[in-house]
Amino acid sequence: MGVQKDMKSLEIVTDPGQCQCFSLAGGGREAVPLHKQLLMTLHFVAHEAKYFQGGDKFGVSHSTMFERVYAVLYVLADELLPKFVCWPSASQQRETSEFYEDKYSFPGVVGAIDGTHIQIARPPDCFFPQDYFSNRTKRFTMNCQITAVQDLRFSSVDIGHPGKDHDAQVFRASDLWFESGERVESMFASAEYHIVGDAAYPIKSYLLKPYRDTGGLTQGQRAFNHRLSRVRVVSERAIGRWKGRFKRLRFIDCRSPVKARLVIAATAMLHNFCILKSDILDDEDVDEDNEPTVGDMVRAELQFGVDAMGTHKRAMITEELS
């Protein structure tokens, strides 16, 4: 990611007069102009290099590099993430639904959901590090949930769950979970709208998943699975674009889960900002550990049961596609 190009995209994101943490460091510390603080932060999230390498590059001490980068990350994650990662409005949902129906003949889709593991350093004992160990990846990770729309922007993010939590658990703890019978009109403009996910998720009236293939699927069910997979790939590509641009996400060498969450949230905000500013990179990482296992599929069904409304809705769409 070219630093100067990134600065051109980012220079209008914040008003330094409104973000006090961007002000020059006091207390005898080095004074670092806002422009350089932003460049330092972009360099940090775009590379896997250690802090001291970035500090040497920008002519500041290691401690100043650390302090200023996390000050900027805090503003991006805390103040700007809610402004750039937003659930789609009714008109945006209608536009997305029409896009997928026109392109893939799959009705009602307003986004795709997926989870991804981001490797972190082993947390200190006070954070119960065993919770962050993922049996799937065999590493210490955070499991992050995203929903994405057709241009690969995130429409929601749920960040920082311990790596031991599988995708369905993260979904259950997120703002996208509604119990059976609860009203979902606050997020979905029409009962015909839904998001789509892989087989690791429970089926809901507003979340459709593929049929589990045990060898006896009908032709209509196979057609449903095929079209859903073509729609769902948007979430995989969005994650790949995010991780491809921000190489820091390959391994956040930080023992504090709190600081790791800042990195993840800030880069999610920057991911959307770059797309909105047409700053597009074709570099996409492949999420090799992201395919659901048979255990994931069975666990979702056993733990969360089968939603009658979601099952009926899937059956009706299957009949339409047959």
C-alpha positions in Angstrom: 0.0 0.0 0.0 1.7 3.2 -1.2 2.0 5.5 1.8 1.6 8.8 -0.2 -1.5 7.4 -2.0 -3.0 6.3 1.3 -2.4 9.7 2.8 -4.2 11.3 -0.1 -7.2 9.1 0.6 -7.1 9.6 4.4 -6.4 13.3 4.7 -10.1 14.2 4.8 -11.1 11.5 7.3 -10.5 13.5 10.5 -10.7 17.0 11.5 -7.7 17.5 13.7 -9.4 20.3 15.5 -12.0 17.7 16.7 -9.7 14.9 17.6 -7.6 15.9 20.6 -5.6 12.7 20.7 -4.1 13.9 17.4 -2.7 17.0 19.0 1.1 17.3 19.5 2.3 15.2 22.4 3.1 17.2 25.5 4.9 16.5 28.7 8.3 16.7 27.1 7.6 14.1 24.5 8.4 14.5 20.8 6.0 16.7 18.9 4.7 14.8 15.9 2.6 16.6 13.3 -0.8 15.1 12.4 0.3 14.3 8.9 3.2 12.2 10.2 1.0 10.5 12.8 -1.4 9.3 10.1 1.5 8.1 7.9 3.0 6.2 10.8 -0.3 4.5 11.5 -0.9 3.6 7.8 2.6 2.2 7.6 2.0 0.2 10.7 -1.3 -1.4 9.6 -0.1 -2.0 6.1 3.0 -4.0 7.1 4.0 -6.8 9.4 7.2 -5.1 10.5 8.0 -4.5 14.2 7.4 -1.1 15.9 11.0 -0.2 16.0 11.4 -0.6 12.2 8.5 1.9 11.7 10.0 4.3 14.3 13.4 4.3 12.5 11.7 4.9 9.2 9.9 8.0 10.4 12.6 9.3 12.6 10.9 9.0 16.0 11.6 6.9 19.1 10.0 3.5 19.5 7.9 4.7 22.4 6.6 7.7 20.4 5.8 5.4 17.5 3.8 3.1 19.8 2.0 5.9 21.6 1.0 7.9 18.5 0.0 4.9 16.4 -2.4 3.7 19.1 -3.7 7.2 19.6 -4.7 7.4 15.9 -6.0 3.8 16.0 -8.3 4.7 18.9 -9.9 7.6 17.0 -10.4 5.5 13.8 -11.9 2.6 15.9 -13.9 4.6 18.4 -15.0 7.7 16.6 -15.0 6.9 12.9 -15.9 3.2 12.7 -19.6 3.8 13.4 -19.6 6.5 10.7 -18.1 4.3 8.0 -19.4 0.8 8.9 -23.2 1.2 8.9 -26.1 -1.2 8.5 -27.8 -0.4 5.2 -30.8 1.8 5.1 -34.1 0.6 3.6 -33.2 2.1 0.2 -29.7 0.6 0.3 -31.2 -2.8 1.2 -33.6 -2.6 -1.8 -30.7 -1.7 -4.1 -28.6 -4.6 -2.8 -31.5 -7.0 -3.1 -32.2 -5.9 -6.7 -28.5 -6.3 -7.5 -28.4 -10.0 -6.4 -31.7 -10.8 -7.9 -30.7 -9.4 -11.3 -27.2 -11.0 -11.3 -27.8 -14.3 -9.6 -31.6 -14.7 -9.6 -31.5 -15.0 -5.8 -34.2 -12.9 -4.1 -34.1 -10.8 -0.9 -30.3 -10.7 -0.2 -29.1 -7.6 1.6 -25.7 -8.9 2.6 -23.5 -11.9 3.4 -22.1 -12.9 6.8 -18.9 -14.7 7.6 -16.3 -15.1 10.3 -12.5 -14.9 10.2 -9.8 -15.7 12.6 -7.0 -13.1 13.1 -3.9 -14.3 14.8 -2.6 -12.5 17.9 0.2 -13.1 20.3 -0.5 -15.2 23.4 -2.4 -13.0 25.8 -1.2 -12.6 29.4 -2.7 -14.9 32.0 -5.2 -12.2 33.2 -7.0 -12.6 29.9 -7.4 -16.4 30.1 -5.2 -17.1 27.1 -6.7 -20.6 26.7 -10.0 -18.9 25.6 -8.1 -17.3 22.6 -6.6 -20.6 21.4 -8.5 -21.9 18.3 -8.6 -25.6 17.9 -9.2 -25.0 14.2 -6.2 -22.9 13.5 -4.0 -24.2 16.4 -3.0 -20.6 17.1 -4.1 -17.8 19.4 -6.7 -15.8 17.5 -9.7 -13.5 17.7 -12.8 -14.6 15.8 -14.4 -11.6 14.0 -17.7 -11.5 12.3 -18.5 -9.3 9.3 -21.4 -8.8 6.9 -20.6 -7.4 3.5 -22.5 -5.9 0.5 -21.9 -6.1 -3.2 -19.0 -3.6 -3.4 -17.2 -5.5 -0.6 -17.8 -2.8 2.0 -18.6 -4.1 5.5 -22.1 -3.4 6.7 -21.4 -4.6 10.2 -18.5 -5.9 12.2 -18.3 -7.7 15.5 -14.8 -7.8 16.7 -12.6 -9.5 19.3 -14.3 -12.7 20.3 -11.9 -15.4 21.6 -10.6 -17.8 19.1 -12.3 -20.8 20.8 -15.7 -19.4 19.9 -17.1 -20.8 16.6 -19.0 -18.7 14.1 -22.4 -19.6 15.4 -21.5 -18.5 18.9 -20.2 -15.2 17.7 -23.4 -14.7 15.7 -25.4 -15.6 18.8 -23.6 -12.8 20.8 -23.9 -10.2 18.1 -26.5 -7.5 17.4 -27.7 -9.6 14.4 -29.2 -12.3 16.7 -32.9 -12.3 17.2 -34.8 -15.0 19.1 -37.6 -16.7 17.4 -40.7 -14.5 17.4 -38.7 -11.3 18.0 -39.3 -8.4 15.7 -36.5 -7.9 13.2 -38.0 -4.8 11.4 -35.5 -2.6 13.2 -32.8 -4.0 10.9 -34.5 -5.6 7.9 -36.8 -3.3 5.9 -38.9 -6.2 4.6 -39.7 -9.7 5.8 -38.5 -10.8 2.4 -35.0 -9.6 3.1 -32.2 -11.7 4.6 -28.5 -12.2 4.8 -26.8 -15.4 3.7 -24.1 -17.4 5.4 -22.3 -20.8 5.2 -23.4 -24.0 6.8 -21.7 -23.1 10.2 -24.6 -20.7 10.9 -28.0 -21.5 12.2 -30.9 -20.9 9.8 -33.2 -18.0 10.7 -35.9 -16.2 8.9 -33.4 -13.4 8.2 -30.3 -15.7 7.7 -30.3 -18.4 5.0 -27.8 -21.1 4.8 -27.2 -24.0 2.4 -28.8 -27.4 2.8 -26.4 -29.9 4.5 -25.4 -32.4 1.8 -25.6 -35.9 3.1 -26.0 -37.3 -0.4 -29.7 -37.0 -0.8 -30.3 -33.5 -1.9 -33.0 -32.8 -4.6 -32.1 -31.0 -7.8 -33.8 -27.9 -6.4 -31.8 -28.0 -3.2 -28.6 -28.4 -5.1 -29.6 -25.4 -7.3 -30.3 -23.4 -4.1 -26.9 -24.2 -2.6 -25.2 -23.3 -5.8 -26.8 -19.9 -6.2 -26.4 -19.1 -2.5 -22.7 -19.9 -2.7 -22.3 -17.5 -5.6 -24.0 -14.8 -3.5 -22.1 -15.6 -0.3 -18.7 -15.3 -1.9 -18.9 -11.5 -1.4 -18.1 -11.9 2.3 -15.1 -14.1 1.6 -13.8 -11.5 -1.0 -14.4 -8.7 1.4 -12.3 -10.4 4.1 -9.7 -11.2 1.5 -9.5 -7.6 0.3 -9.3 -6.4 4.0 -6.5 -8.7 4.9 -4.8 -8.3 1.6 -4.5 -4.5 2.1 -3.7 -4.5 5.8 -0.9 -7.0 6.2 -0.9 -6.4 10.0 -4.0 -8.6 10.2 -1.9 -11.6 9.3 -0.4 -11.5 12.8 -1.0 -8.8 15.4 2.1 -9.1 17.5 0.5 -7.6 20.6 -0.3 -9.5 23.8 -3.1 -7.1 24.8 -6.5 -8.2 23.3 -7.7 -4.7 23.9 -5.0 -3.2 21.6 -5.5 -6.0 19.1 -9.2 -5.0 18.9 -8.2 -1.5 18.1 -6.1 -2.6 15.2 -8.9 -4.8 13.8 -11.6 -2.1 14.2 -9.5 0.7 12.8 -8.6 -1.4 9.7 -12.2 -2.3 9.2 -13.0 1.4 9.1 -10.2 2.1 6.7 -11.3 -0.8 4.5 -14.7 0.9 3.9 -13.1 4.3 3.6 -10.8 3.2 0.8 -13.7 1.6 -1.1 -15.8 4.7 -0.8 -12.9 6.8 -2.1 -12.4 4.3 -5.0 -8.9 3.4 -3.7 -9.2 -0.2 -4.7 -6.5 -2.9 -4.5 -6.8 -6.3 -6.2 -4.6 -7.9 -3.5 -6.8 -10.4 -1.7 -5.6 -12.9 1.0 -7.1 -16.4 0.9 -8.7 -17.3 4.2 -7.6 -21.0 4.2 -9.1 -21.8 7.7 -12.5 -20.4 6.9 -14.4 -23.3 5.5 -16.9 -24.8 8.0 -16.3 -28.3 9.2 -18.9 -31.0 9.6 -18.6 -30.4 13.3 -19.4 -26.7 12.8 -22.5 -27.6 10.8 -23.8 -30.2 13.3 -23.0 -28.0 16.3 -25.1 -25.1 14.8 -28.1 -27.3 14.3 -27.8 -29.0 17.7 -27.0 -25.9 19.7 -29.5 -23.5 18.1 -32.1 -25.9 16.8 -34.0 -25.5 13.5 -35.9 -22.2 13.0 -39.3 -23.1 11.4 -39.7 -19.7 9.7 -36.2 -19.8 8.3 -36.7 -23.4 7.1 -40.0 -22.5 5.4 -38.5 -19.4 3.8 -35.7 -21.5 2.4 -38.1 -24.1 1.0 -40.2 -21.4 -0.7 -37.1 -19.9 -2.4 -35.9 -23.3 -3.4 -39.3 -23.9 -5.1 -39.0 -20.6 -6.9 -35.5 -21.5 -8.2 -36.5 -25.0 -9.3 
